Amino acid sequence: MSVQIKPRILLTQTLPEVAQKRIESFDDIELIHWKDNVIPHSELLKLVKGVDGLICMITNKIDEEVIETAGDQLKVVSTMSVGYDHVSIPALKSRSIPLGYTPDVLTDAVADLAVLLVLTAARRLREGISAVYNGDWKVWCPTWLLGCQLTDKTIGIIGLGRIGLGTAKRLKPFLGSNGRIIYAGRTMKKEAEEVDAKKVEFDVLIKEADVVIISCSLTEETRGMFDYGVFKKMKNSVILVNIARGSVINQPDLVRALSENRLGAVALDVTTPEPLSPDDPLLKFKNVTVMPHLGSATVEARTAMANIAIDNLLAGIKGEKLPYRVELD
């Protein structure tokens, strides 16, 4: 009687509790689980050998070497993220290995955070909190820590996808009767009608917007697109928010622009690199708020993402169509 060999699965980090218990409950797979924080690339290369499936995170570089080291039996790569710029698409495509990702379920969480960042920058929340804790909060003064309202302002969104649209819907009530939403992207979005958003060219958006929200995918086209030349064209009162990927912004150029007082305020949930060093020059500016990539950091969103990643993995090792598959062509 032959013994059936269980598929070997590598999980590169611990999932939220409910999803972790779920994947550990399967008795028809052999789970290899890296239980510490981010797995070093050298350890990833050791553990990935001979696996049939891989659940990875945005912190894992799934390059040609990883895919080749895994071996010919690798059937699926499932990333617990919407973005997949950390995965080598050519390496997967050449081997016809499907890639699963986790769209839709983090839209609300990230859009909520985008609004938080806009309001944090507009109302100088970082400076206000620091004043309380540093003992700088003195008597009430009519001109102290004045921020700005969003009433009658122009909101510019780069990339009106699910998250961009969700952000626009949340911000629209703040704008009053004379505020407006504009967006820039490769295509006209039918959904823009839901928020009365107007499509404009990128150069128009960066010149006219009072708030610029970066919500686009990281591609070779968008990498470093926010550089010094772009910052020079913006209003010097502009609020810049990035909830996409850190590399969409040329960070040294951003530091230069801030040093020259070319921007009103900046709020970032993503940076390059991550984590950002405490002595990074970006953090010396009072009008800059940096969050440690918390866009999808809710129990609800991360659990849903993890479960989708598991579903994609299970479908892949069975040779079935992935519920959420990246089109590699």
Residue frames as qw, qx, qy, qz and C-alpha x, y, z in Angstrom:
[[0.000, 0.889, 0.458, 0.000, 0.00, 0.00, 0.00],
 [0.439, 0.414, -0.009, 0.797, 1.50, 3.34, -1.11],
 [0.289, -0.619, -0.415, 0.601, 1.79, 6.22, 1.32],
 [0.262, 0.844, 0.312, 0.348, 0.37, 9.49, 0.04],
 [0.486, -0.059, -0.161, 0.857, 2.87, 12.32, 0.35],
 [0.040, -0.859, -0.426, 0.281, 1.39, 15.49, 1.78],
 [0.394, 0.755, 0.073, 0.519, 2.02, 18.76, -0.07],
 [0.557, -0.328, -0.273, 0.713, 4.65, 20.86, 1.72],
 [0.048, 0.893, 0.284, 0.345, 3.66, 24.45, 2.43],
 [0.485, -0.053, -0.278, 0.828, 5.93, 27.27, 3.57],
 [0.169, -0.909, -0.346, -0.159, 4.34, 30.08, 5.57],
 [0.530, 0.395, -0.232, 0.713, 6.82, 32.93, 6.00],
 [0.053, -0.264, 0.403, -0.875, 5.19, 34.62, 9.00],
 [0.026, 0.333, 0.869, -0.364, 2.47, 34.05, 11.59],
 [0.141, -0.463, -0.539, -0.690, -1.06, 34.92, 10.46],
 [0.419, -0.352, 0.219, -0.807, -3.79, 36.59, 12.54],
 [0.368, -0.209, 0.818, -0.389, -5.08, 34.17, 15.17],
 [0.772, 0.280, 0.367, -0.437, -8.20, 32.84, 13.45],
 [0.709, 0.611, -0.300, -0.186, -6.44, 32.29, 10.13],
 [0.093, 0.563, -0.806, 0.156, -3.37, 30.76, 11.80],
 [0.551, -0.075, 0.742, -0.374, -5.54, 28.22, 13.61],
 [0.800, 0.452, 0.106, -0.380, -7.26, 27.45, 10.33],
 [0.581, 0.620, -0.521, -0.077, -4.10, 26.66, 8.38],
 [0.075, -0.435, 0.851, -0.286, -2.73, 24.63, 11.29],
 [0.704, 0.027, 0.514, -0.490, -5.92, 22.56, 11.36],
 [0.780, 0.453, -0.290, -0.321, -5.35, 21.00, 7.92],
 [0.710, -0.387, 0.587, 0.033, -4.08, 17.45, 8.31],
 [0.838, 0.409, 0.326, 0.154, -3.58, 16.92, 4.59],
 [0.438, 0.815, -0.200, 0.322, -0.63, 19.33, 4.25],
 [0.745, -0.268, -0.228, 0.567, 2.81, 19.57, 5.83],
 [0.002, -0.978, -0.097, -0.186, 3.16, 23.10, 7.17],
 [0.652, -0.003, -0.178, 0.737, 6.57, 24.70, 7.45],
 [0.159, -0.928, -0.293, -0.166, 6.08, 27.82, 9.54],
 [0.442, 0.261, -0.279, 0.812, 8.62, 30.58, 10.15],
 [0.392, -0.721, -0.566, 0.080, 7.42, 31.87, 13.52],
 [0.389, -0.424, -0.126, 0.808, 9.71, 34.84, 14.08],
 [0.241, 0.765, 0.062, -0.594, 9.46, 38.22, 12.39],
 [0.619, 0.691, -0.236, -0.290, 10.63, 38.74, 8.81],
 [0.940, -0.069, 0.264, 0.206, 12.44, 35.66, 7.58],
 [0.181, -0.681, 0.482, 0.520, 16.01, 36.38, 6.44],
 [0.676, 0.543, -0.297, -0.401, 16.47, 35.77, 2.74],
 [0.202, 0.442, -0.874, 0.024, 19.10, 33.13, 3.45],
 [0.348, 0.027, 0.847, -0.401, 16.64, 31.19, 5.62],
 [0.674, 0.454, 0.141, -0.566, 13.91, 31.59, 3.03],
 [0.519, 0.537, -0.606, -0.273, 16.19, 29.96, 0.48],
 [0.012, -0.241, 0.949, -0.203, 16.79, 27.04, 2.84],
 [0.415, 0.198, 0.728, -0.509, 13.17, 26.44, 3.76],
 [0.600, 0.485, -0.033, -0.635, 11.65, 26.92, 0.31],
 [0.169, 0.364, -0.868, -0.294, 13.45, 23.91, -1.16],
 [0.122, -0.104, -0.983, -0.092, 10.97, 21.25, -2.20],
 [0.282, 0.344, 0.570, -0.691, 7.78, 23.06, -1.22],
 [0.230, 0.454, 0.787, 0.348, 4.59, 22.75, -3.23],
 [0.037, -0.848, -0.385, -0.363, 3.14, 26.06, -2.13],
 [0.417, -0.020, -0.290, 0.861, 4.28, 29.33, -0.59],
 [0.161, -0.901, -0.387, -0.111, 2.38, 31.93, 1.44],
 [0.539, 0.049, -0.125, 0.832, 4.50, 35.07, 1.58],
 [0.129, -0.850, -0.332, 0.387, 4.30, 38.68, 2.73],
 [0.383, 0.910, 0.006, 0.158, 5.31, 42.00, 1.16],
 [0.331, -0.835, 0.439, 0.038, 8.46, 41.85, 3.28],
 [0.760, -0.139, 0.591, 0.233, 9.67, 38.74, 1.43],
 [0.277, 0.638, -0.459, -0.553, 11.58, 39.13, -1.81],
 [0.810, 0.156, 0.564, -0.039, 10.32, 36.31, -3.99],
 [0.222, 0.734, -0.433, -0.473, 12.85, 36.59, -6.78],
 [0.749, 0.412, -0.471, -0.217, 14.16, 34.29, -9.48],
 [0.213, 0.393, -0.842, 0.301, 16.53, 32.62, -7.01],
 [0.468, -0.070, 0.646, -0.599, 13.72, 31.76, -4.59],
 [0.818, 0.303, 0.028, -0.487, 11.50, 30.35, -7.34],
 [0.639, 0.471, -0.606, -0.046, 14.35, 28.32, -8.83],
 [0.007, 0.349, -0.834, 0.428, 15.45, 27.06, -5.42],
 [0.687, -0.024, 0.384, -0.617, 11.93, 25.91, -4.59],
 [0.307, -0.104, 0.922, 0.214, 12.03, 23.41, -7.44],
 [0.217, -0.048, -0.674, -0.705, 9.85, 22.16, -10.26],
 [0.225, -0.428, -0.874, 0.038, 7.14, 20.89, -7.91],
 [0.014, 0.313, 0.328, -0.891, 6.21, 24.45, -6.81],
 [0.130, 0.518, 0.795, 0.289, 2.55, 24.88, -7.80],
 [0.097, -0.867, -0.369, -0.321, 1.52, 28.24, -6.35],
 [0.325, 0.008, -0.344, 0.881, 2.75, 31.43, -4.72],
 [0.245, -0.781, -0.531, -0.219, 0.17, 33.21, -2.58],
 [0.292, 0.191, -0.293, 0.890, 1.01, 36.66, -1.25],
 [0.220, -0.698, -0.627, 0.267, -0.93, 38.17, 1.65],
 [0.121, -0.488, 0.029, 0.864, -1.08, 41.58, -0.01],
 [0.550, 0.754, 0.278, -0.227, -2.70, 43.53, -2.79],
 [0.257, 0.843, -0.435, -0.185, 0.62, 44.73, -4.18],
 [0.963, -0.042, 0.231, 0.133, 2.97, 42.17, -5.66],
 [0.391, 0.858, -0.315, 0.105, 6.02, 44.17, -6.68],
 [0.402, -0.630, 0.656, -0.106, 8.05, 42.00, -4.27],
 [0.805, 0.076, 0.588, 0.000, 7.41, 38.95, -6.46],
 [0.074, -0.388, 0.644, 0.655, 9.26, 38.23, -9.72],
 [0.724, 0.425, 0.221, -0.496, 6.48, 37.99, -12.28],
 [0.537, 0.575, -0.558, -0.264, 8.83, 36.83, -15.08],
 [0.025, -0.323, 0.930, -0.173, 10.08, 33.95, -12.88],
 [0.521, 0.193, 0.698, -0.452, 6.54, 32.75, -12.23],
 [0.647, 0.569, -0.026, -0.507, 5.34, 33.32, -15.76],
 [0.356, 0.546, -0.728, -0.214, 8.19, 31.33, -17.32],
 [0.019, 0.108, -0.977, 0.183, 7.24, 28.36, -15.12],
 [0.466, -0.349, -0.557, -0.592, 3.44, 28.81, -15.42],
 [0.330, -0.284, -0.745, 0.506, 3.13, 29.18, -11.63],
 [0.164, -0.772, -0.426, -0.442, 0.02, 31.12, -10.58],
 [0.228, 0.096, -0.427, 0.870, 0.24, 34.05, -8.18],
 [0.292, -0.710, -0.632, -0.106, -2.54, 34.72, -5.71],
 [0.154, 0.212, -0.256, 0.931, -3.15, 38.08, -4.05],
 [0.151, -0.512, -0.767, 0.356, -5.71, 39.65, -1.70],
 [0.005, -0.261, -0.204, -0.943, -7.67, 42.52, -3.27],
 [0.411, -0.546, -0.483, -0.547, -10.92, 44.15, -2.09],
 [0.650, -0.556, -0.511, 0.089, -10.85, 43.20, 1.59],
 [0.507, -0.353, -0.240, 0.749, -8.44, 45.91, 2.76],
 [0.157, 0.573, 0.339, 0.729, -10.10, 48.77, 0.88],
 [0.393, -0.835, -0.279, -0.264, -12.01, 50.12, 3.87],
 [0.722, -0.550, -0.082, 0.411, -9.08, 49.84, 6.27],
 [0.541, 0.014, 0.189, 0.819, -6.64, 51.65, 3.97],
 [0.025, 0.649, 0.360, 0.670, -9.18, 54.29, 2.93],
 [0.524, -0.808, -0.269, 0.006, -9.91, 54.99, 6.61],
 [0.671, -0.422, 0.043, 0.608, -6.21, 55.49, 7.25],
 [0.387, 0.365, 0.312, 0.788, -5.88, 57.75, 4.22],
 [0.210, -0.819, -0.299, -0.442, -8.51, 60.07, 5.68],
 [0.679, -0.673, -0.123, 0.265, -6.76, 59.91, 9.05],
 [0.634, -0.103, 0.160, 0.750, -3.50, 61.00, 7.42],
 [0.159, 0.601, 0.330, 0.710, -5.14, 63.85, 5.52],
 [0.409, -0.841, -0.231, -0.267, -6.76, 65.19, 8.69],
 [0.757, -0.474, -0.053, 0.447, -3.59, 64.61, 10.73],
 [0.510, 0.121, 0.193, 0.830, -1.61, 66.72, 8.29],
 [0.015, -0.681, -0.356, -0.640, -4.30, 69.37, 7.86],
 [0.497, -0.810, -0.134, -0.280, -4.79, 69.90, 11.60],
 [0.236, 0.659, -0.574, 0.424, -1.12, 69.49, 12.58],
 [0.865, -0.426, -0.132, -0.232, -1.93, 66.58, 14.85],
 [0.829, 0.063, -0.326, 0.451, 1.65, 65.41, 15.26],
 [0.231, 0.424, -0.272, 0.832, 2.76, 68.84, 16.49],
 [0.531, -0.540, -0.004, -0.653, -0.24, 69.14, 18.81],
 [0.928, -0.298, -0.225, -0.013, 0.31, 65.77, 20.45],
 [0.682, 0.192, -0.317, 0.631, 4.01, 66.49, 20.83],
 [0.055, -0.563, 0.170, -0.807, 3.20, 69.82, 22.53],
 [0.755, -0.514, -0.075, -0.401, 1.06, 68.04, 25.12],
 [0.952, -0.196, -0.144, 0.187, 3.68, 65.41, 25.94],
 [0.631, 0.275, -0.177, 0.703, 6.69, 67.74, 25.73],
 [0.328, -0.615, -0.404, 0.592, 5.26, 70.41, 28.02],
 [0.195, 0.028, 0.280, 0.939, 4.92, 73.00, 25.25],
 [0.181, -0.645, -0.638, -0.380, 1.16, 73.38, 25.74],
 [0.173, -0.075, -0.369, 0.910, 0.81, 76.80, 27.39],
 [0.291, 0.483, 0.441, -0.698, -2.08, 79.26, 27.59],
 [0.538, 0.592, 0.591, 0.103, -4.62, 79.36, 24.77],
 [0.129, -0.492, 0.274, 0.816, -3.49, 81.51, 21.85],
 [0.631, 0.600, 0.271, -0.410, -5.58, 82.46, 18.79],
 [0.516, 0.728, -0.389, -0.228, -2.68, 81.95, 16.37],
 [0.312, -0.496, 0.809, -0.034, -1.06, 78.79, 17.78],
 [0.305, -0.036, 0.939, 0.154, -0.87, 75.61, 15.66],
 [0.576, 0.482, 0.137, -0.646, -3.34, 76.80, 13.06],
 [0.429, 0.038, 0.836, 0.339, -4.10, 74.13, 10.50],
 [0.306, 0.149, -0.366, -0.866, -6.56, 74.20, 7.64],
 [0.674, 0.240, 0.538, -0.444, -10.05, 72.91, 6.92],
 [0.353, 0.067, 0.812, 0.460, -10.92, 70.83, 3.87],
 [0.327, 0.744, 0.485, -0.323, -13.92, 73.02, 3.11],
 [0.438, 0.869, -0.007, -0.228, -13.82, 74.26, -0.49],
 [0.286, -0.613, 0.660, 0.326, -10.51, 72.53, -1.14],
 [0.756, 0.449, -0.366, -0.304, -9.46, 70.49, -4.18],
 [0.726, -0.346, 0.594, -0.017, -8.57, 66.88, -3.46],
 [0.560, 0.578, -0.516, -0.293, -6.32, 65.23, -6.05],
 [0.827, -0.235, 0.500, -0.103, -6.05, 61.45, -6.13],
 [0.277, 0.556, -0.719, -0.312, -3.38, 59.59, -8.07],
 [0.227, 0.039, -0.970, -0.082, -4.97, 56.26, -8.93],
 [0.576, -0.099, 0.200, -0.786, -8.75, 56.07, -8.49],
 [0.440, 0.002, -0.890, -0.117, -8.93, 52.33, -7.88],
 [0.567, -0.536, -0.621, -0.078, -10.85, 50.70, -5.05],
 [0.516, -0.442, -0.374, 0.631, -8.85, 52.39, -2.32],
 [0.151, 0.029, 0.131, 0.979, -8.68, 55.73, -4.10],
 [0.346, -0.443, -0.505, -0.655, -12.44, 55.70, -4.62],
 [0.589, -0.544, -0.578, 0.152, -13.05, 54.65, -1.02],
 [0.403, -0.272, -0.214, 0.847, -10.90, 57.54, 0.15],
 [0.044, -0.203, -0.303, -0.930, -12.75, 59.98, -2.12],
 [0.458, -0.543, -0.606, -0.357, -16.13, 58.85, -0.76],
 [0.567, -0.529, -0.468, 0.423, -14.98, 59.43, 2.79],
 [0.338, -0.218, -0.043, 0.914, -13.50, 62.86, 2.07],
 [0.026, 0.465, 0.530, 0.709, -16.29, 64.26, -0.08],
 [0.342, -0.793, -0.500, -0.061, -18.51, 65.30, 2.89],
 [0.509, -0.529, -0.121, 0.668, -15.65, 67.46, 4.21],
 [0.408, 0.115, 0.353, 0.834, -15.40, 69.55, 1.06],
 [0.174, 0.557, 0.303, -0.753, -18.58, 71.61, 1.24],
 [0.604, 0.676, 0.375, -0.195, -20.43, 72.90, -1.80],
 [0.365, 0.886, -0.246, -0.145, -17.40, 74.42, -3.52],
 [0.424, -0.519, 0.725, 0.160, -14.85, 71.66, -2.95],
 [0.806, 0.445, -0.225, -0.320, -13.98, 69.20, -5.69],
 [0.744, -0.305, 0.575, 0.152, -12.22, 65.94, -6.38],
 [0.582, 0.677, -0.371, -0.255, -9.92, 65.40, -9.34],
 [0.830, -0.273, 0.474, 0.106, -7.95, 62.32, -10.25],
 [0.349, 0.686, -0.559, -0.307, -5.17, 61.23, -12.58],
 [0.693, -0.141, 0.706, -0.012, -4.62, 57.79, -14.02],
 [0.181, -0.152, 0.783, 0.576, -4.28, 55.79, -17.19],
 [0.075, -0.381, -0.820, -0.421, -8.00, 55.29, -17.76],
 [0.390, -0.324, -0.023, -0.862, -11.30, 57.06, -17.27],
 [0.059, -0.097, -0.928, 0.354, -13.14, 55.58, -14.28],
 [0.354, -0.490, -0.586, -0.540, -16.91, 55.14, -14.49],
 [0.541, -0.526, -0.586, 0.296, -16.95, 54.94, -10.70],
 [0.281, 0.005, -0.141, 0.949, -15.70, 58.55, -10.55],
 [0.277, -0.478, -0.397, -0.733, -19.30, 59.65, -11.08],
 [0.599, -0.534, -0.589, 0.093, -20.10, 58.42, -7.56],
 [0.464, -0.586, -0.219, 0.627, -18.03, 61.26, -6.10],
 [0.317, 0.936, 0.146, -0.041, -18.31, 63.73, -9.00],
 [0.539, -0.547, 0.382, 0.514, -14.61, 63.35, -9.63],
 [0.566, 0.802, -0.075, -0.177, -13.08, 64.78, -12.79],
 [0.867, -0.028, 0.224, 0.444, -10.19, 63.16, -14.63],
 [0.152, 0.964, -0.184, -0.119, -7.32, 65.53, -15.36],
 [0.729, 0.479, -0.377, 0.312, -3.76, 65.23, -16.57],
 [0.751, -0.328, -0.341, 0.460, -1.12, 64.57, -13.93],
 [0.366, 0.147, -0.077, 0.916, 0.49, 68.00, -14.38],
 [0.306, -0.553, -0.237, -0.737, -2.87, 69.70, -13.90],
 [0.741, -0.532, -0.407, -0.047, -3.57, 67.75, -10.72],
 [0.683, -0.243, -0.290, 0.625, -0.29, 68.53, -9.00],
 [0.181, 0.246, 0.015, 0.952, -0.65, 72.23, -9.77],
 [0.394, -0.452, -0.251, -0.760, -4.30, 72.60, -8.71],
 [0.716, -0.409, -0.565, -0.036, -4.75, 70.19, -5.80],
 [0.305, -0.747, 0.324, -0.493, -4.68, 71.37, -2.21],
 [0.684, -0.352, 0.619, -0.158, -4.38, 67.75, -1.08],
 [0.588, 0.449, -0.614, -0.276, -2.57, 65.12, -3.16],
 [0.771, -0.272, 0.521, -0.245, -3.19, 61.48, -2.25],
 [0.302, 0.459, -0.787, -0.279, -1.01, 58.81, -3.83],
 [0.739, -0.021, 0.550, -0.389, -3.04, 55.63, -4.25],
 [0.717, 0.529, -0.340, -0.300, -1.56, 54.02, -7.35],
 [0.982, -0.078, 0.078, 0.154, 0.27, 50.76, -7.95],
 [0.288, -0.735, 0.489, 0.371, 4.05, 50.69, -7.97],
 [0.851, 0.435, 0.248, 0.155, 5.20, 50.08, -11.54],
 [0.613, -0.022, 0.196, 0.765, 8.21, 51.08, -13.57],
 [0.114, 0.655, 0.347, 0.661, 6.11, 54.00, -14.77],
 [0.408, -0.846, -0.178, -0.294, 5.19, 55.22, -11.29],
 [0.791, -0.332, -0.170, 0.485, 8.47, 54.46, -9.51],
 [0.435, -0.286, -0.008, 0.854, 9.98, 57.78, -8.41],
 [0.186, 0.645, 0.512, 0.536, 7.31, 59.77, -10.26],
 [0.277, -0.945, -0.158, -0.077, 7.07, 62.25, -7.37],
 [0.716, 0.018, -0.078, 0.694, 10.44, 63.92, -7.69],
 [0.257, -0.445, -0.152, 0.845, 11.82, 67.41, -7.13],
 [0.012, -0.086, -0.481, -0.872, 10.46, 68.61, -10.45],
 [0.334, -0.548, -0.705, -0.303, 6.96, 67.60, -9.39],
 [0.413, -0.593, -0.486, 0.492, 7.30, 69.11, -5.92],
 [0.205, -0.188, 0.090, 0.956, 8.33, 72.44, -7.48],
 [0.178, -0.276, -0.561, -0.760, 5.03, 72.55, -9.39],
 [0.371, -0.554, -0.743, 0.064, 2.84, 71.96, -6.34],
 [0.254, -0.854, -0.074, -0.448, 1.28, 74.64, -4.18],
 [0.302, 0.390, -0.651, 0.577, 3.57, 75.45, -1.28],
 [0.505, -0.253, 0.433, -0.702, 0.60, 74.82, 1.03],
 [0.751, 0.076, -0.531, -0.385, -0.14, 71.37, -0.42],
 [0.666, -0.359, 0.587, -0.288, -0.78, 68.35, 1.79],
 [0.547, 0.394, -0.697, -0.243, 0.88, 65.24, 0.35],
 [0.741, -0.252, 0.516, -0.348, -0.31, 61.80, 1.49],
 [0.448, 0.383, -0.766, -0.257, 1.10, 58.45, 0.36],
 [0.752, -0.162, 0.508, -0.388, -0.78, 55.20, 1.05],
 [0.844, 0.449, -0.224, -0.191, 0.60, 53.33, -1.97],
 [0.911, -0.056, -0.075, 0.402, 4.26, 52.33, -1.97],
 [0.406, -0.766, 0.072, 0.492, 7.21, 54.31, -0.68],
 [0.509, -0.136, 0.507, 0.682, 9.11, 54.08, -3.96],
 [0.293, 0.774, 0.491, 0.272, 6.49, 56.14, -5.81],
 [0.121, -0.991, 0.048, 0.003, 8.18, 59.08, -4.09],
 [0.648, 0.413, -0.326, 0.551, 11.82, 60.00, -4.66],
 [0.592, -0.708, -0.339, 0.185, 12.55, 60.39, -0.95],
 [0.522, -0.235, -0.004, 0.820, 15.79, 62.42, -1.17],
 [0.069, 0.379, 0.360, 0.849, 13.95, 64.84, -3.46],
 [0.434, -0.727, -0.479, -0.232, 11.12, 65.04, -0.91],
 [0.609, -0.538, -0.222, 0.540, 13.61, 65.93, 1.82],
 [0.350, 0.042, 0.193, 0.916, 15.06, 68.63, -0.43],
 [0.147, -0.567, -0.463, -0.665, 11.62, 70.07, -1.17],
 [0.551, -0.722, -0.416, 0.053, 10.74, 70.11, 2.53],
 [0.582, -0.324, -0.089, 0.741, 14.03, 71.81, 3.33],
 [0.153, 0.121, 0.271, 0.943, 13.06, 74.56, 0.91],
 [0.254, 0.361, 0.531, -0.724, 9.55, 74.89, 2.40],
 [0.240, 0.095, -0.605, -0.753, 7.94, 73.87, -0.88],
 [0.451, -0.323, -0.791, -0.258, 5.24, 71.70, 0.76],
 [0.457, -0.583, 0.077, -0.667, 2.68, 72.46, 3.43],
 [0.611, -0.375, 0.615, -0.329, 2.59, 69.06, 5.13],
 [0.530, 0.289, -0.761, -0.237, 3.37, 65.44, 4.37],
 [0.700, -0.253, 0.522, -0.416, 1.78, 62.29, 5.81],
 [0.492, 0.396, -0.737, -0.241, 3.13, 58.89, 4.81],
 [0.884, -0.246, 0.284, -0.278, 2.09, 55.34, 5.61],
 [0.937, 0.179, 0.146, 0.264, 4.83, 53.98, 3.37],
 [0.087, -0.902, 0.363, 0.217, 8.50, 54.87, 2.99],
 [0.891, 0.347, -0.191, 0.221, 11.73, 53.68, 1.44],
 [0.393, -0.002, -0.917, -0.072, 13.14, 51.77, 3.17],
 [0.696, -0.480, -0.005, -0.533, 10.83, 50.19, 5.71],
 [0.285, -0.857, -0.365, 0.226, 11.36, 50.43, 8.58],
 [0.290, 0.833, -0.077, 0.465, 12.66, 53.98, 8.42],
 [0.591, -0.023, -0.462, 0.661, 15.66, 54.75, 10.61],
 [0.290, -0.822, -0.413, 0.265, 14.86, 57.07, 13.55],
 [0.301, -0.613, 0.148, 0.715, 17.64, 59.39, 12.36],
 [0.442, 0.444, 0.589, 0.511, 16.35, 59.57, 8.79],
 [0.122, -0.059, 0.025, 0.990, 16.36, 63.21, 7.61],
 [0.273, -0.437, -0.599, -0.613, 12.68, 62.93, 6.71],
 [0.516, -0.587, -0.615, 0.102, 11.75, 62.73, 10.38],
 [0.368, -0.192, -0.258, 0.873, 13.34, 66.03, 11.37],
 [0.127, -0.265, -0.283, -0.913, 10.51, 68.06, 9.85],
 [0.241, 0.149, 0.646, -0.709, 7.65, 69.02, 12.16],
 [0.607, 0.340, 0.008, -0.719, 5.20, 69.03, 9.28],
 [0.533, 0.252, -0.762, -0.268, 5.90, 65.39, 8.37],
 [0.727, -0.238, 0.474, -0.436, 3.96, 62.48, 9.86],
 [0.433, 0.328, -0.812, -0.215, 5.13, 58.93, 9.20],
 [0.842, -0.200, 0.274, -0.419, 3.14, 55.82, 10.06],
 [0.257, -0.425, 0.858, 0.133, 4.74, 52.34, 10.12],
 [0.339, 0.086, -0.774, -0.528, 2.78, 50.92, 7.15],
 [0.235, 0.147, 0.806, -0.523, -0.49, 50.38, 9.02],
 [0.387, 0.089, -0.363, -0.843, -2.88, 50.72, 6.07],
 [0.693, -0.130, -0.592, -0.391, -4.44, 47.28, 6.38],
 [0.268, 0.138, -0.803, 0.514, -3.67, 46.87, 10.09],
 [0.622, -0.233, 0.219, -0.715, -7.10, 46.00, 11.42],
 [0.461, -0.103, 0.864, -0.173, -8.12, 42.61, 12.77],
 [0.701, 0.490, 0.388, -0.342, -10.89, 42.45, 10.19],
 [0.530, 0.758, -0.293, -0.243, -8.78, 43.30, 7.17],
 [0.036, 0.581, -0.813, -0.012, -5.73, 41.21, 8.03],
 [0.555, 0.002, 0.798, -0.233, -7.84, 38.17, 8.92],
 [0.719, 0.586, 0.233, -0.293, -9.72, 38.43, 5.64],
 [0.359, 0.764, -0.509, -0.167, -6.45, 38.84, 3.74],
 [0.230, -0.413, 0.877, -0.083, -4.95, 35.80, 5.44],
 [0.667, 0.216, 0.663, -0.264, -7.97, 33.66, 4.66],
 [0.660, 0.706, -0.047, -0.253, -7.88, 34.66, 1.01],
 [0.138, 0.689, -0.708, -0.066, -4.17, 33.85, 0.91],
 [0.449, -0.150, 0.865, -0.166, -4.99, 30.40, 2.32],
 [0.720, 0.477, 0.400, -0.307, -7.81, 29.90, -0.19],
 [0.492, 0.768, -0.348, -0.215, -5.50, 30.82, -3.05],
 [0.098, -0.534, 0.839, -0.028, -2.86, 28.44, -1.76],
 [0.594, 0.051, 0.767, -0.236, -5.23, 25.49, -1.37],
 [0.715, 0.620, 0.157, -0.280, -6.63, 26.00, -4.86],
 [0.316, 0.777, -0.522, -0.155, -3.14, 26.20, -6.32],
 [0.214, -0.400, 0.890, -0.048, -1.80, 22.98, -4.78],
 [0.628, 0.267, 0.697, -0.223, -4.91, 21.20, -6.06],
 [0.276, 0.050, 0.662, 0.695, -4.41, 22.55, -9.56],
 [0.116, 0.751, 0.650, -0.010, -7.64, 24.53, -9.37],
 [0.206, 0.686, 0.158, 0.680, -8.31, 28.13, -10.42],
 [0.312, -0.145, -0.483, 0.805, -7.22, 30.59, -7.74],
 [0.018, -0.798, -0.581, 0.161, -10.11, 32.67, -6.31],
 [0.044, 0.978, -0.049, -0.200, -7.95, 35.80, -6.62],
 [0.808, 0.007, 0.316, 0.497, -5.24, 35.38, -9.22],
 [0.032, -0.745, 0.235, 0.624, -2.91, 37.97, -10.67],
 [0.792, 0.589, 0.164, 0.010, -3.01, 37.98, -14.45],
 [0.616, -0.475, 0.353, 0.520, 0.62, 37.44, -15.38],
 [0.550, 0.401, 0.487, 0.547, 0.23, 38.27, -19.06]]
